[in-house]
Structures are given as C-alpha cells and as structure tokens.
Amino acid sequence: MWNFAKVVCSLAFLLSHLTIFVESVFDSDRLTALLNDAMSEFSCIETAAITVGVVMENPKIDFKIVLGDREKDVPANSDTLFGIGSTTKAMTAIIANKVLKANNLTWDTPIVQFYESFKLPGDDRTKRVTFKDLYAHETCVSRSDFWWASGPEKFDIEAMMSNLQFLESKCEFRSKFLYNNLMYVAGSHIIETLANKTWDELIKEHILDPLEMTATKTSFKAALETRNVPRGFEPFEGEFHPLQVEADGIIDLVGQAGSIHSTAGDMNKYLRHIIENNGSLYADLFWDQETVDIGRYFGVTEKITRKTFPAQSEMSDYTISWVKGAYDGEEVIAHGGDTFTTHTFITLSRAREYGIFSSSTGGLKARAVNQLITWFIQDMIMDKTPWITAENICTFPAPWRNATTPDRSDPDWGDYETDTSPKLKPWAGTYSNKIFGDVAVSFVEDEGLVLKYQRVYCTLKRKKDSENEFRCHANAPSLPENQSLVQDARILNARFKDGNLHSDMMERNEDYLFSSGNTSKLYSFYLLILPFLLANLP
C-alpha cells in the first residue's frame, strides 16, 4: 500500500511538472517584451508598425498583437489591415484546387485541354503546361513585373492573356524554379472562367465567409476604405519617409498574386484551419506535393547553418504556393509576401501543429525582422532558449556574421554623369515591346534624355566610358514622396543599340528589347514591298 501511494504521488508530481512544461512552451509575455523592445527606437528594426499572430493545437493557443510607432502616429490596433503580399497565393491555390476538382480536372491536366486559347512561349511549353507548373513557378518565362508595377491606369487581363506568348523564355520548361506573379494572375483568370465567378467572389465564398474572416479585404482599395491601414514608410538616414499614398494600390492590378489585406486575428483563423485540416483538405495541396528545387533563390528566406549561427534554417524546395524546408531539423512550410509598404512571413508546422504570422511596414530590415520573430517563436514552441534577443534582433546577422546590407545612398552613380549634349538627340523616340508596350524617350535641353513609361519618369545619366549606356533613378509610384532619396532597388538601366532600346525595366539580370518606331516602320515597308521584289526576281 505504501509503495502504491508513493507511485501515485510520484506520478502526480511528474504530471504537474509536465503540465507546467506544456503551458510554458509559448510565452506570450516574453514575445510581447521582445516586440516592445524592438519597436522602442526606429534604428533598431526600421519598422513603423508590426502585427504578429500565433496559433497552436496542443496546447490551444490563439495569440495576436499589433504595435505601432506612436511618435509617427502610425495606426495600429486589432483592426489595422496589413497587406499580406504573396502569401495571398496560397489562398488563390485553395480556390483553384476546389474549382479544378469541381470540373473533374487535376493539377497535372494540360491547360490547353480545357482552355484552348492559353499560350506561352513555344509550342511544347504551351501543350504541356499545367496548373502545377503555373503555381510552382516552373514555366521558366520572364517575370516582367514592371509591366504592372509601373502603375498603368488599367491592366487589361484579356490583353495580358493574349500577350503571355511573347514573354521571354528564360530556361528550358520545367528545368528551373523561376518566380512569376503573372502565372498566378493567368491561372486565376482561367479559374474564374471555369467557375463563372470572379476571384474576389471565390475567395469570399470558399475562405473568408466560412472562416468568418470578417475584417479581411481582397484589395488595397477595399482596405483603404476602412481608413485603417498602416502608412508605408521608407527608412533613410535614420528617419521615416512616407511613401506615396497610391503605392500599394498598384498591387490590386495583380491581386490574385498578392492583394489581400488582413489582421492577425483573421489570419489566425486561416492558419488554424490549415493545421486542423492537414490530413484532409490541405494535405494533398500543401504538404504532400512534389517539390521544385529553388536553389539560391533570393528573397524566400534567410538561410542559416550551425556552422555560423546557434540554429539551422533552410528553405530549399517549392511546392504549390509554399516553400518547404526545416528549422532545426523539423519540417515546416513557409512563404513571404511583400507589397510596396508591408512585408509578411507565414510559417506552418504539421508535426507540432502551429502557425505563425508576422507582418510589418518599413524597409529591408523590417522585412527580415518577420523571419527573426518567427525563429524566436519556434524556439519557444520547441522548448529551446531563443537565440534571438532584444539586442541581436537589431544587429542581425551580427554578432555571428557581418551585415551585408547594400549601401542605398548612391549606387555606382560615380560612374554616371548628366549629359545634355545635342549628340544624344538621335536616341529620342518611341520604342515598343510586345509585353510592355511603348516607352517614350525625349530630349530636354536642360536635362538630356528623359524616359517615360506609364507613371514612371526619369532622367537618364550616361555612363562616363560609354556613348550608349544610361541609368536613371526612376520616379515610380512606389517611391517615397521625397523623391530626392536614391534607392538601388529603383534603378533602371538602359542601353541604345542598332536603333533600338535595351532595358532591364528595374528587374535584375533582365534585358528587354524595345524596337524603335523607325525600325518597325522599315520592317512594315519591307513586308509591303516583299511580294513585288519576289515577283520581279530573275
């Protein structure tokens, strides 16, 4: 009897300590303290507003917080709507999954079998491309984001669908991961046709309404009507510089790829639904799909290893709308999302049944802080001492590695100079590209060559050792209102050759060809007289 009682007491002792362990896995006070410390001064994380949501199944946790910079009068409360950017893509994939199944189609059904007019560059790519190719970024065609990011007054979806065939082939079909927002827009247009409903209606019908995500809006325009969105700021030399009000409105042009705006409370409902249903609705869609090796893709997530850091995180494979990887040996799926003003990061674990949402406003440092906060939370959930602290969240990747943040003040401008000489006048004219349309280059006496494309306007500076290479700081809608600030991300490179214009259109490693009007006219004239020439051959 004595032994039995001793065993019972021992078990009670162990169980009481086990309960304490479970309850202390996620410490909301500790996370709140970290966020408050990080937000206490601008120079730390360069963030004007931040919101974080955490859900867990065991134990049941539903945590949410939102903080704003009080000195800057940035709105920040439980109803503040943050743009979730490309994490919208997972919701788009959910409705695509439902509509495809309703039409007895699969992710592997060639699109031309049920949407005959769909065309991408090359007959083979067009015949074989599937929804999985579109949503796993395996089409290997150019992104051409500047087509919409330059802020056209109207982005004609039908015209876009017709012009997809003119995108540049960047690699062999299905040979490489190549991120592409336009493929989600194109896929959504096909889904709308199959369902005879708009993307907006489908998102509300299948996600927002069933999950009672009543605060969430499917567009920036709708979010702005609530008068409760965080103002976009660009950090520069220790100060906030407000972005133009219209900046985030551009994302609505390709809304299916990134225009949803939400709160931590609503996103928690969404994430909980995914982890609760990981064995049914979402297993075949998010967790169990074959993956694409993303290689060294820039922008998905920071890679860290134990050779340098106290933890290991690597996201190396892409599935439909999610990146697969692991944090300290435990499998997770994650995805980031950016608008011009906000940065978002979502992480899900099937094994531990948790979801983490973090969204912030600000520059590149604000983007990285979402990942750091996620690692902090993951350590708590895994019952580890978090290696991210109030001190190193400000200095990351130091003290483990030197920071490599680029100098944003005046990138390479020393190699370029203003040139107003009349010898540049021959470059003036209209240049055309089948995807982007027309770019106008004019010569202004006191400025030199000026380039205009949709709402983008900039003065070209000539490279000192070149007669035909130019660069400009583009006046895009996504820039701060104080447009004297120079940012390397808004640099547009241009080169004139053989009467044509070559430009990267603000996209790294791209070289788009714009034919001059004279070249086009000459080509048309040649086609006109060709029959006559052929008829008179000896």
C-alpha distance (Angstrom), angle and dihedral (degrees) to the residues before:
residue distance angle dihedral
M1 . . .
W2 3.75 . .
N3 3.83 90.9 .
F4 3.80 91.7 49.5
A5 3.77 91.8 51.3
K6 3.78 90.1 47.9
V7 3.79 90.9 51.8
V8 3.80 91.5 48.8
C9 3.78 91.7 50.1
S10 3.79 91.0 47.7
L11 3.79 91.8 50.5
A12 3.79 90.9 48.1
F13 3.79 89.3 51.7
L14 3.80 92.7 50.0
L15 3.80 93.6 45.5
S16 3.78 91.9 50.0
H17 3.77 89.9 53.1
L18 3.80 91.3 44.8
T19 3.80 89.2 54.5
I20 3.77 90.6 50.3
F21 3.80 89.6 51.1
V22 3.82 92.9 51.8
E23 3.79 93.6 46.8
S24 3.78 92.5 49.2
V25 3.81 95.8 49.1
F26 3.79 91.8 96.0
D27 3.78 114.7 34.7
S28 3.81 108.8 -166.3
D29 3.80 92.7 -176.1
R30 3.79 90.7 55.7
L31 3.82 91.7 50.5
T32 3.80 91.7 46.5
A33 3.81 90.5 51.7
L34 3.82 90.7 51.0
L35 3.80 92.0 50.9
N36 3.79 93.6 46.4
D37 3.79 91.2 50.0
A38 3.80 92.4 47.6
M39 3.81 92.0 48.5
S40 3.80 93.7 46.0
E41 3.79 94.2 92.0
F42 3.78 130.7 23.6
S43 3.80 96.1 -132.0
C44 3.78 91.5 63.3
I45 3.81 105.5 68.0
E46 3.82 101.0 -11.0
T47 3.79 90.6 -128.9
A48 3.80 125.9 143.0
A49 3.81 95.8 -171.5
I50 3.80 136.0 4.6
T51 3.79 136.9 -177.0
V52 3.81 128.7 -170.1
G53 3.80 131.9 -171.2
V54 3.82 128.7 -173.1
V55 3.81 128.1 -174.6
M56 3.81 128.6 -178.5
E57 3.78 134.2 174.9
N58 3.81 100.3 -153.9
P59 2.93 104.8 62.4
K60 3.81 99.6 14.4
I61 3.79 107.5 -113.9
D62 3.78 129.9 171.7
F63 3.79 108.4 172.8
K64 3.78 126.7 167.7
I65 3.77 135.3 166.6
V66 3.80 137.5 169.9
L67 3.80 126.8 -166.7
G68 3.79 131.7 -176.0
D69 3.78 135.8 -171.6
R70 3.79 102.1 -99.2
E71 3.80 94.5 -164.4
K72 3.81 90.6 57.3
D73 3.82 92.0 45.7
V74 3.81 91.1 -125.7
P75 3.84 110.6 171.6
A76 3.77 110.0 -117.5
N77 3.78 124.3 162.0
S78 3.80 138.2 120.7
D79 3.81 90.7 -77.6
T80 3.82 97.0 48.9
L81 3.81 109.5 123.4
F82 3.80 117.7 -136.5
G83 3.80 121.7 -166.6
I84 3.81 106.9 -116.4
G85 3.82 93.9 -161.5
S86 3.79 117.2 -168.3
T87 3.80 93.5 2.0
T88 3.81 80.3 81.0
K89 3.81 85.7 76.4
A90 3.81 92.6 74.8
M91 3.81 90.2 57.4
T92 3.80 89.6 47.8
A93 3.82 88.3 52.0
I94 3.82 91.0 51.5
I95 3.79 93.4 56.8
A96 3.80 91.1 42.3
N97 3.81 88.5 54.1
K98 3.79 91.2 52.1
V99 3.80 95.5 46.4
L100 3.81 93.9 45.8
K101 3.80 91.3 51.5
A102 3.80 91.5 46.5
N103 3.82 88.1 56.3
N104 3.83 94.1 45.7
L105 3.79 90.9 -111.0
T106 3.80 130.0 130.2
W107 3.78 136.7 -149.3
D108 3.80 87.4 -103.0
T109 3.81 98.2 52.2
P110 3.84 109.9 113.6
I111 3.79 106.5 -110.7
V112 3.81 95.3 -134.6
Q113 3.81 88.5 64.2
F114 3.80 90.1 71.0
Y115 3.83 102.9 15.9
E116 3.78 104.6 40.6
S117 3.81 98.5 -178.7
F118 3.81 94.7 60.3
K119 3.79 111.7 118.0
L120 3.79 135.1 176.2
P121 3.82 127.1 174.8
G122 3.81 110.0 -62.8
D123 3.80 131.3 20.2
D124 3.82 94.6 -108.8
R125 3.81 93.6 52.3
T126 3.81 90.7 46.5
K127 3.83 93.6 50.4
R128 3.81 95.8 46.8
V129 3.82 105.9 34.3
T130 3.82 115.7 118.0
F131 3.79 136.3 -177.0
K132 3.79 88.6 -98.0
D133 3.81 88.7 58.6
L134 3.81 91.1 50.6
Y135 3.81 96.0 46.7
A136 3.82 97.7 38.5
H137 3.83 91.0 49.5
E138 3.79 96.5 -118.7
T139 3.80 100.4 132.3
C140 3.83 93.4 96.5
V141 3.80 94.5 -145.2
S142 3.81 127.0 132.5
R143 3.81 119.0 -82.2
S144 3.81 95.9 -137.4
D145 3.81 90.2 -174.3
F146 3.79 92.7 159.9
W147 3.80 86.8 69.4
W148 3.82 87.7 78.0
A149 3.83 103.3 12.5
S150 3.81 90.6 67.9
G151 3.79 87.9 71.1
P152 3.80 108.8 -112.2
E153 3.79 115.6 -166.0
K154 3.80 88.5 -121.8
F155 3.78 132.5 14.3
D156 3.80 105.7 -154.4
I157 3.82 108.0 -148.8
E158 3.81 94.1 -164.9
A159 3.80 90.6 51.6
M160 3.80 89.8 47.4
M161 3.82 91.4 52.7
S162 3.80 90.1 51.4
N163 3.80 93.2 47.5
L164 3.82 98.2 48.1
Q165 3.79 88.1 91.5
F166 3.82 88.1 66.4
L167 3.81 95.3 57.9
E168 3.77 112.5 116.0
S169 3.79 118.4 -100.4
K170 3.80 104.8 -125.7
C171 3.81 99.4 -179.1
E172 3.78 142.1 -11.2
F173 3.81 113.5 -57.6
R174 3.84 111.7 -87.7
S175 3.80 91.6 0.3
K176 3.79 97.3 108.2
F177 3.79 144.8 20.9
L178 3.81 108.8 -108.7
Y179 3.79 116.6 170.1
N180 3.79 113.2 -131.2
N181 3.81 128.1 176.2
L182 3.79 93.0 -172.3
M183 3.81 91.7 64.2
Y184 3.82 90.1 62.1
V185 3.79 90.3 49.2
A186 3.80 90.9 49.1
G187 3.80 92.9 46.5
S188 3.79 91.3 49.3
H189 3.79 91.3 51.7
I190 3.81 89.0 55.4
I191 3.81 90.8 47.7
E192 3.81 89.9 50.8
T193 3.80 89.0 53.1
L194 3.81 92.8 49.8
A195 3.80 93.6 46.8
N196 3.81 96.0 37.3
K197 3.81 86.9 -134.4
T198 3.78 134.3 102.1
W199 3.79 122.5 -103.8
D200 3.79 88.2 -114.3
E201 3.81 91.5 54.9
L202 3.81 92.4 47.0
I203 3.81 93.3 49.9
K204 3.78 90.6 51.5
E205 3.82 94.2 43.5
H206 3.80 98.0 48.1
I207 3.81 104.2 28.4
L208 3.80 119.4 9.8
D209 3.81 99.7 43.5
P210 3.85 98.7 41.3
L211 3.81 91.8 47.1
E212 3.81 92.6 42.2
M213 3.79 91.8 -124.2
T214 3.79 89.0 164.2
A215 3.80 97.4 162.1
T216 3.82 96.5 51.6
K217 3.81 120.1 104.7
T218 3.79 126.2 -162.1
S219 3.81 95.1 -143.4
F220 3.76 141.6 34.3
K221 3.80 89.1 -121.7
A222 3.80 90.9 59.4
A223 3.81 91.7 43.4
L224 3.80 91.6 51.1
E225 3.80 90.4 55.2
T226 3.82 88.6 66.1
R227 3.82 88.8 61.2
N228 3.79 87.6 -138.1
V229 3.79 109.3 103.8
P230 3.81 122.9 117.2
R231 3.78 112.6 -105.8
G232 3.78 113.6 -115.6
F233 3.79 116.9 -114.6
E234 3.77 133.7 -175.3
P235 3.80 115.7 -149.5
F236 3.77 113.4 -134.4
E237 3.80 128.5 166.2
G238 3.80 93.4 -17.8
E239 3.80 97.4 -48.6
F240 3.79 138.4 95.5
H241 3.79 116.1 -114.3
P242 3.82 114.2 -168.0
L243 3.79 118.0 -126.8
Q244 3.77 121.4 -129.0
V245 3.78 109.7 -81.5
E246 3.80 92.4 -121.7
A247 3.81 94.0 55.5
D248 3.81 99.0 101.4
G249 3.80 93.6 39.7
I250 3.80 88.3 77.2
I251 3.81 90.5 69.3
D252 3.82 89.3 67.6
L253 3.80 88.6 70.7
V254 3.81 88.3 70.7
G255 3.78 96.1 24.2
Q256 3.80 95.8 152.1
A257 3.80 87.9 65.7
G258 3.78 98.7 46.0
S259 3.83 123.9 -21.1
I260 3.82 104.1 108.4
H261 3.81 115.6 119.4
S262 3.79 120.0 -162.9
T263 3.79 148.8 155.2
A264 3.79 130.5 -113.2
G265 3.80 88.6 -110.4
D266 3.80 93.6 56.3
M267 3.80 93.7 40.9
N268 3.79 89.2 53.4
K269 3.82 89.0 58.2
Y270 3.80 89.7 51.3
L271 3.80 95.0 47.4
R272 3.80 93.1 46.0
H273 3.79 90.3 53.0
I274 3.80 90.0 54.1
I275 3.81 95.6 49.8
E276 3.81 91.8 43.5
N277 3.81 91.3 52.2
N278 3.80 99.9 37.9
G279 3.78 90.1 119.8
S280 3.80 96.1 53.8
L281 3.78 128.8 15.5
Y282 3.79 98.2 21.9
A283 3.80 104.6 29.2
D284 3.80 94.4 82.5
L285 3.79 91.7 40.9
F286 3.80 106.1 42.8
W287 3.78 110.9 12.1
D288 3.79 109.0 31.8
Q289 3.79 104.4 40.7
E290 3.79 122.5 114.8
T291 3.78 110.6 -99.7
V292 3.78 137.6 -132.6
D293 3.81 119.8 -133.9
I294 3.80 105.6 -118.0
G295 3.80 93.4 -167.8
R296 3.80 112.2 -168.0
Y297 3.79 95.2 -16.8
F298 3.79 109.3 170.2
G299 3.77 118.1 -127.5
V300 3.81 105.3 20.9
T301 3.79 97.8 100.4
E302 3.77 141.8 -40.0
K303 3.82 112.4 -89.5
I304 3.78 115.1 -140.0
T305 3.80 130.2 174.8
R306 3.78 133.7 -167.8
K307 3.78 89.8 -114.3
T308 3.79 86.3 78.5
F309 3.81 109.6 7.9
P310 3.83 134.9 48.0
A311 3.81 90.4 -112.5
Q312 3.81 141.1 31.8
S313 3.78 126.6 -124.4
E314 3.76 126.7 166.3
M315 3.80 129.5 165.1
S316 3.79 105.2 -169.0
D317 3.81 109.6 152.4
Y318 3.79 134.3 58.2
T319 3.77 124.8 -148.1
I320 3.80 128.5 171.8
S321 3.84 104.2 -40.3
W322 3.83 94.7 -27.3
V323 3.78 139.0 81.0
K324 3.80 116.1 -131.6
G325 3.76 122.9 -146.9
A326 3.79 144.5 112.8
Y327 3.77 141.2 -95.5
D328 3.80 112.9 -149.2
G329 3.77 90.7 -21.3
E330 3.82 98.3 -47.4
E331 3.81 118.6 114.3
V332 3.79 118.1 -116.7
I333 3.77 138.1 163.8
A334 3.79 119.9 -140.3
H335 3.77 144.4 164.9
G336 3.77 137.5 -171.3
G337 3.76 127.9 -144.8
D338 3.79 133.6 -165.5
T339 3.75 135.2 -169.6
F340 3.79 120.6 178.1
T341 3.82 89.7 -89.7
T342 3.82 108.5 25.1
H343 3.79 138.0 49.4
T344 3.81 123.1 -156.4
F345 3.80 135.6 -172.2
I346 3.83 126.9 -173.2
T347 3.81 126.7 -172.6
L348 3.82 129.2 -176.2
S349 3.80 132.5 -172.4
R350 3.79 120.8 -162.8
A351 3.82 95.0 -171.2
R352 3.81 96.4 51.4
E353 3.80 94.1 27.8
Y354 3.77 99.8 -131.7
G355 3.77 136.6 134.5
I356 3.81 128.2 -161.2
F357 3.80 126.6 -164.1
S358 3.80 123.8 -174.4
S359 3.79 127.2 170.9
S360 3.80 129.9 173.2
T361 3.79 142.3 169.8
G362 3.78 124.3 -128.6
G363 3.79 140.0 61.7
L364 3.79 135.0 -46.3
K365 3.80 92.9 -55.9
A366 3.80 90.8 54.8
R367 3.78 88.3 52.9
A368 3.80 92.0 54.9
V369 3.80 94.1 46.8
N370 3.82 91.3 69.2
Q371 3.79 88.8 62.0
L372 3.82 92.3 47.3
I373 3.80 91.9 50.9
T374 3.81 89.4 49.6
W375 3.81 91.4 53.9
F376 3.81 89.9 48.9
I377 3.81 91.0 53.6
Q378 3.80 93.6 43.8
D379 3.81 90.7 54.5
M380 3.80 90.8 53.4
I381 3.80 92.0 48.1
M382 3.82 90.3 49.0
D383 3.85 89.3 49.3
K384 3.80 93.0 -114.5
T385 3.77 129.5 133.5
P386 3.82 105.0 -100.4
W387 3.78 111.7 -115.6
I388 3.81 91.4 -160.1
T389 3.81 109.3 85.5
A390 3.80 138.4 174.0
E391 3.80 87.4 -96.0
N392 3.80 102.9 47.8
I393 3.80 95.6 37.6
C394 3.81 83.3 72.8
T395 3.81 96.0 46.4
F396 3.84 102.9 35.0
P397 3.01 127.8 173.8
A398 3.81 83.3 29.0
P399 2.97 134.8 105.3
W400 3.81 87.8 37.8
R401 3.78 97.0 40.2
N402 3.77 135.3 6.6
A403 3.78 115.4 -98.8
T404 3.80 115.6 -105.5
T405 3.80 98.8 -165.1
P406 3.82 106.9 149.9
D407 3.76 121.1 -115.2
R408 3.81 102.3 -101.0
S409 3.77 97.4 -173.2
D410 3.80 106.2 84.9
P411 3.83 114.3 -15.6
D412 3.79 111.9 -155.9
W413 3.79 92.2 -35.8
G414 3.78 89.0 135.5
D415 3.80 86.8 75.8
Y416 3.81 92.6 54.6
E417 3.79 132.4 66.5
T418 3.78 139.7 -175.8
D419 3.79 110.8 -97.5
T420 3.82 120.3 -169.4
S421 3.80 97.2 164.7
P422 3.84 116.9 134.5
K423 3.82 90.0 -124.0
L424 3.83 86.9 82.8
K425 3.81 93.3 61.5
P426 3.83 94.5 91.8
W427 3.82 89.0 65.1
A428 3.81 91.3 61.7
G429 3.78 114.9 105.2
T430 3.79 145.4 84.3
Y431 3.80 118.5 -61.5
S432 3.80 123.2 -166.4
N433 3.80 136.9 -154.3
K434 3.82 124.3 -177.9
I435 3.82 91.4 -129.0
F436 3.79 104.0 35.3
G437 3.78 99.2 31.5
D438 3.82 119.9 -149.0
V439 3.79 129.7 -0.8
A440 3.81 115.9 -168.5
V441 3.80 120.3 -148.7
S442 3.79 117.2 -172.5
F443 3.78 134.6 176.3
V444 3.82 116.0 -123.9
E445 3.80 116.4 -169.5
D446 3.82 97.7 -132.4
E447 3.80 97.7 33.0
G448 3.77 109.2 35.3
L449 3.80 120.2 -141.7
V450 3.80 115.4 8.2
L451 3.81 122.3 -166.3
K452 3.80 122.7 -154.4
Y453 3.80 126.9 -174.7
Q454 3.80 120.1 166.3
R455 3.84 103.6 -56.3
V456 3.79 94.0 -13.9
Y457 3.79 118.9 101.3
C458 3.80 128.0 172.3
T459 3.79 143.5 156.8
L460 3.79 112.8 -122.1
K461 3.78 118.5 -130.7
R462 3.80 117.5 -156.5
K463 3.78 122.7 -125.7
K464 3.80 107.0 -113.6
D465 3.80 97.4 -128.4
S466 3.80 95.0 41.4
E467 3.79 137.2 69.1
N468 3.80 97.2 -157.5
E469 3.85 108.7 29.6
F470 3.81 119.6 96.2
R471 3.78 141.0 170.9
C472 3.78 134.1 -166.9
H473 3.77 140.9 -176.2
A474 3.79 99.6 -121.6
N475 3.78 120.0 -134.2
A476 3.81 93.8 -136.9
P477 3.83 124.4 168.9
S478 3.81 88.3 -113.7
L479 3.81 92.8 64.9
P480 3.81 126.0 100.1
E481 3.78 116.9 -89.9
N482 3.80 86.0 -112.2
Q483 3.78 94.4 69.7
S484 3.79 94.2 -177.9
L485 3.80 86.6 84.0
V486 3.79 111.6 103.0
Q487 3.79 120.1 -141.1
D488 3.76 126.3 179.8
A489 3.82 90.8 -144.4
R490 3.82 90.5 66.5
I491 3.78 97.2 50.7
L492 3.80 115.5 127.4
N493 3.81 118.2 -161.8
A494 3.80 121.7 -156.0
R495 3.79 134.3 -177.5
F496 3.79 129.3 -176.3
K497 3.80 118.2 -146.5
D498 3.81 134.2 160.7
G499 3.78 91.0 -7.4
N500 3.81 92.8 -54.4
L501 3.80 135.5 102.5
H502 3.80 123.5 -121.9
S503 3.81 117.2 -167.1
D504 3.80 139.0 165.9
M505 3.84 88.9 -144.9
M506 3.81 88.7 -140.6
E507 3.81 91.5 -56.4
R508 3.78 116.5 122.2
N509 3.78 117.3 -117.8
E510 3.82 93.5 6.2
D511 3.82 126.9 124.9
Y512 3.79 112.3 -172.4
L513 3.81 119.1 -172.5
F514 3.80 118.7 -134.0
S515 3.79 113.7 -172.1
S516 3.77 118.4 -143.0
G517 3.79 120.9 -117.6
N518 3.80 89.4 -117.1
T519 3.79 91.2 54.4
S520 3.80 90.9 49.8
K521 3.80 92.3 48.1
L522 3.79 91.3 49.1
Y523 3.81 90.2 49.9
S524 3.81 91.5 49.5
F525 3.82 90.6 48.5
Y526 3.79 90.0 50.3
L527 3.82 91.4 52.1
L528 3.79 89.2 48.5
I529 3.80 95.4 54.2
L530 3.82 96.2 35.1
P531 3.85 94.8 91.2
F532 3.80 89.8 50.9
L533 3.80 92.1 50.3
L534 3.80 92.6 47.6
A535 3.80 91.9 48.2
N536 3.79 91.1 54.0
L537 3.79 98.0 47.0
P538 3.83 111.8 126.1
